[in-house]
Structure formats: structure tokens, C-alpha cells
Amino acid sequence: MIKLLLGPDDLARIRFALSPLEELVHSVPVLTGSGQHMVHRPWRARALTAVAGLDLGVLAALTSGPRFVADFLAPPPEAMSGRFTDELDAVAATPAEAVVNSLEELRTGQGLPDSLRPLYDRPERELPRLVATMAAYWRAAVKPVWPRLRSLSDADVAHRARQLTAGGLDRVFEDLHPEVTYAAGQLSIDKPRHDAVRSASGAGLLLVPCVFAWPRLLVLHNAPRQPTLTYSPRGIGQLWSPPGDTGPQPLAELMGRSRAALLVHLDLPVSTTQLAAYLGVSSAAVSQHLAVLRRCHLVTSRRSGRWMLHQRTALATELLLPGGG
């Protein structure tokens, strides 16, 4: 059992953050087959082809050990939505001593895998090579789906914010993950092979939704890091499901095939650029369709950082149901 003690200052410093680096790190066991990946099978099939030729031995060993992941690979994000390049720069700047200490923790009394021995012996030389591999892996396997991952996590954070407003922290944590319980300033995380108690001591708590963490709850509790829970956002079951082409035929006849198809893709918040890629049309054309659909109260749009995210309304969902058009 891991217990995090949260004082009044910590409760005022609970925040959410999105991390493309977290998605990268936790996607590797899914890709290599060492993690549970049934729900991510469509992504895995495409990614295996995309990364052919990359040597992922070191990265796989770092993300699949007894502690599951080396701490220095995914430092807690500083901003609500970090940029991958900034996060990767932070990994590249990891002091050699911190790399070695992380590897010591990773092996938990057992010998290091042979693939990690060069990084342990010469971190100054091997860390830049690892960072270059992570950058290449990002471009091939994760970056193409990052807008979709971000949309799902954005929707989850919005949901948690509504829970916080309506029912406080009890509501936020009651369905965050089955391993988490919260009562009177104490978070208890049911991890049978761990026995730790940490007071956050004013550092607060960071909550990071991560699609590829599913179905696990990942806990970073070692000082001096900010206590962090990485959890699976809601809606993962539908993430990779290919939607129908245009929805019900009568709806396509009413509003046109392009606008009906656009609505089908808007089950989760999606960016303009992503919609254009899905439909094979220009971003300008997508924007024109969205403007019409907003005026008809079938789509809502909101800005999240640099992204404009769009999602269909309840009325649009009803129209997409069998017989709804």
C-alpha cells in the first residue's frame, strides 16, 4: 500500500497535466508485447510497421523492468500541456548520477539486463543515443496519433474539473482508478508489493491522464519529485474504433456526406487539422463545415492551448443513432 498524505497546502496545489513524453514511455511495453495491449491492438499493428528498423532494445528495457519504468525517462510535466521537444530536452539534461541511481532502483537487487549495461557504465555517452532513439520513435509511432490521444485526455480533464466543482476531491477520486481511495487528506493506492508513506509537504499532487497507461495506475512518490498519479482517461474503449463513413444514410442525404462524416468523427474532442486528415480534405473545408454545424447547434468548439477542439452535441449524437436521421 502506498499512502500519500495531503495537507491544506497540497490540496490547493492539485493540478492536471498532459504529457506526450508519458504517452511515448508507456506505449513502448504495448508495442513490444510486454504490456497489456488488447485495447490498443489497432495502433500496435500500424506502429510495428512504422518503427521497423529502429533498435528499441534499451528503451524497451527501461520501460519494462520490475519497476516498469525508469524515473528519469518521464519527469513530471511542468505545464498543463507540455511540448514533446521540451520534455525530451529535460531527459537529455539528466545528470549522469541521476541516470545511474535510476538504473540502480530499476534492477531491485537483480543484475541489469545486458542492454542497459553501457548506459549504466557510461551515461554521458549513451544518454544522447537514447534520446535520439526516443525522438525517432516519437516521430514514427506516437506523433501521428498524438492529436487523438490529447483529445481524449483533454475530455477527461474537463470531466474531472466538473467533478471537482460539483463534489470536491471525493468525486474526483471515486472513479479515477479502482486502486485509489481518498479520505480526509489521505490518498491510499492499493499496490500490494509496495509499502510506502509520503507526506507531500506542500508539493501538491499532479494528475496525468495517459492513454497508454491503461489499465494500470502509475505512482511516482519518491522525494524530491512531486507526487504524481498517471491514470487512464475515460473513453479508451472507443479510441481506435473506426467510425462509420457517413452515419445514417438519411442524415447524409440531408446535410451532405462530408458533414455527416465529420459528425461521426466528433465523438471525442478533435482538432481541425486532425479532422482534415481523417476526411482527406483541407483544413479550410473542415472549418467551413464546422461553422455551419455550429450554427445548427450540432457542434461545439473550444480552445485548449494551441488547439481548437470540436465535439458534437447531444442533438447530433441523437441524429446519428439508428433511425435518428
N, C-alpha and C positions, 0 to 999 in steps of 0.2 A: 504494500500500500504506500502510495506517495501522498503526503499531506502538504498543501500549500496554505500558509496562514496569511490572511489578507487583513491588514489594519485599515483604519479610515482613509489614510493617505493612499493606500493601494487601491481601494475601491474607487477612488476618484481618478485613478490612472489606468483603469482598464480600457484598452483600445484594441481595434481590429487593424489588420494589415494584410495586404495581398503580396505574394512573393513569387515571381516567376522562377527564382532560383529554387525555392522549396518544391515547386512542381517538377523541375528538372531532376532534383536529387531523388525524389520519391517515385519518379517514373522509371528509374533505372531497374529496380527489382521487378517491376511489372514487365519491362521489356525482356529481361534476362530469364524470367520464369521463376525467380526465387521468391517472388511475392505473389499474393493472390491477385489474379488479373482477369477473372471471368467477365466482370462488367466492362473492362477496358479492351476486350478482345478485338473489336474493330480497329481501335487505334494501334494496338500492338501489331496487327497484321501489316498495316501500312508502314509503321515505324521500323520494323525489322528490315524491310526493303530499303528504306531511306538511309539507314545507318550502316548498310553493308560496306565493309572496308574500313570502318573505324575500329580501332583497338580500344575496347571498353573494359579491359581486364582490371586496371587499377580502380577506375570509377565504380565498377561493379563490386569489387572487394570492399571498398569504403562504404558502400551503401547497403551491404547485405550481411554485415557481421553480427555477432551476438548482441551488440547494442544497436543494431540495424543501420545506424548512420554515424559517421564521424562528425563531431560537433562543428569543426571548423568549416565544413562544407556548406552549412546553411546558417550563418549568424542571423539572429533576429532582425527582421527588416526595420529600418528607422522610420520610413514614411508609410502612409496609408497604402500607397501603391508604388512599390519600388520599380526602378528600371533594371532590366537584367544586366546591362553593362556595368552599372554602378555596383550591383550586388557581386558580380564576378570580380570587379576590381577589389572589393573588400576581401574576397577569398585569396586573391593574388597577393595581397598585402599581409597575409597571416604570418606572424613571426615564426621562424623555424622551430623555436622551442614549443610554441603552441601546437604546431603540427605534430611534433614528436609526442607531446603529452596526450593529444587526442588519440594517437595510434596506440599508446600505452593503455588507455581506457578501453579502446576498441577490442583489444585482444583478451581482456579479462582473464589473465593468468595463462592463456594458451599462447602458443607461438604464432607470430604473424604469418599470414599467407605469403608465399614467396613473391607474389606480385607486388606486395606492399613493402618489401624489404628495402628496395632502392629509395623510396620516399622517406622511410624511417632513417636510413643512413645518411642521405644527402638531400634534405628537404629543399635547400636553396636551389639545387639544380633541377629537382624533379617536380616541384610545385608549378613552375611555369608550364611544363609539359602537360600536367594535369589540367591546368586552367585552359590551355589550348584545346584539349580534348573536350572539355565541358562546353566551350564555345562552339565547336563543330557539331557536337551532339545537339545542342540547343537549336542551331540553325536547321538541322536535318529532321529532328523528331518532335520538338516541343513548340518552337516558334510558329509553325504553321497552324497549330491548334490553340495557341495562347489566347486569341480573342474569345474563343468559345469557353475556355477554362475561366478566363476573367469574368465573362458574363455570368457564369454560374455562381462564382464566388461573390460578385457584386450583389446578385439577387439574395444570396444567403445573408450577407452583411446587412442589407436593408431589412430583411426579415428579423434578424436579431435586434436591430435598432428599434423596431416596432415592439418587439417583446419587452425590451428594456423599458420603453416608455409606458407600456401597459401594465407590466407586472414586476418590474425590477429584476435583480440578478437571479432570483429564484426561477423566473420564467426563462431567462437566457440559458441557464444551465440544465433545466429539466429535460430537454431533448437534444442537448449538444452532442452527447455520446453516452451509451449505456454505462461506460466505466466511470462517469463523472457524477458526483453528488456534491451539493453545496448546502451549507447550513452555518449560519452565524459567523460568517467571516472565514470559514474553512472550506477549502476545496479538497475533496478526497478522490483520488484517482486509483481505481482498483487495478493495480499491477502486481500480481502475486509474487513475482520474482524480484520485486524492488521493495525496499524498506527505507524510506527517507522522509524527513520532516524539514521543511524550509519556510522560514518567515520571509516574505517578500521585502519587508523592511523599507517600504516606501518606493520600491522599484515598480510597483504596479503589476499588471498581468497583460500579456499580449495574446490575442486570439487570432490564429491564422487559418482560414479555410484553405484546404488543399485537395484538389480533385484526386490526385494520385496517392494520397494518404489512405484512401478507402481500402478496407473498412477499419483501419486502425485509428487509435488516438495516440499521438506522439507528444511526449512531455520533455521539455527542457527545464530542468530545475537546478542545475549546478550553478552556484555562485562563481563569478560575479555576473553571469548572464541574467538578463531579465527573464523571469519565469514565463514560459511560452507553452501554450497548447496548440498543436496543429491537428485539425479535425477535418472530417469530410463534410463538404457543404451539402445541402439538401438538393435533391433532383438528379443525382448522379445516374440513376437507373435509366433515364431518358437521354443522357448526354450524347451518346454515339448513335442513337437510333435514327436511321434515315427517315425523315418525314415524307409524307406523300408528295407528289409533284405539284398538284394544284388544289387539293382539297376536293370537296363535293363538286360534281360536275355543274349543278345549277348555280353554285356560287361563282365558279369560273365563268359561266356564261353571263352572269350578272355584272361582274366587275372586271372581267378580263383575266386571262390565265396568269399574267405576271403578278398582278396584285393579289390574287388568291394564293399563288405560290409563296409570295412574300409573307402573307399572314401565317401560313403553315410553319415557316421557319422562325416565327416570333414567339414560340412557347417560352423561351428564356430571353432575357435582355441581350440584344445583339447589336453590334456596331454597323454603321452604314457600309464601311469597307467590307466587312465580313458578309453582309447580305449580298453585296455586289459579286463577291467571289462565289457564294453559293449559287446564285442565279445566272452567272455568266453574263452580266450586263455591267454598264458603267455605274460609278457611284452617283453621277448626276441623275441618271434614270431612276435609281433607287430613291434618291431624295425627292424627286417629283412624285413618285408613287406614295411615299410616306406622307408627304404634305396633304395629298388627297385623303388618305386613310385617317390622318389625324383630324381633319375637318369633319369626317364622318364618325368620329369617336370610336374608331376601331383600333387605333394605335396610340400609345403614349410614348413620349421621348423625354429623356433626362440626361444631363451631362454628368459624367463621372471622370474627373481628371481631364485628360486629353480626348476622351472618348465621348461620343454621343450615342447612348444606348436606347434601343427601341424595343417595345414589347407590346403584344396585342392585348386588348382589353377583354373583360369578361364577355362583352357582347360579341366580339369577334370569335372568341372561343366557342360560343354557342352556335354561331353560324357555321363553324367547321364541323360540328357534330353531325353524325348521320341523320339526314332529314332536316338539319338545321338550315340548309340553304334553301 
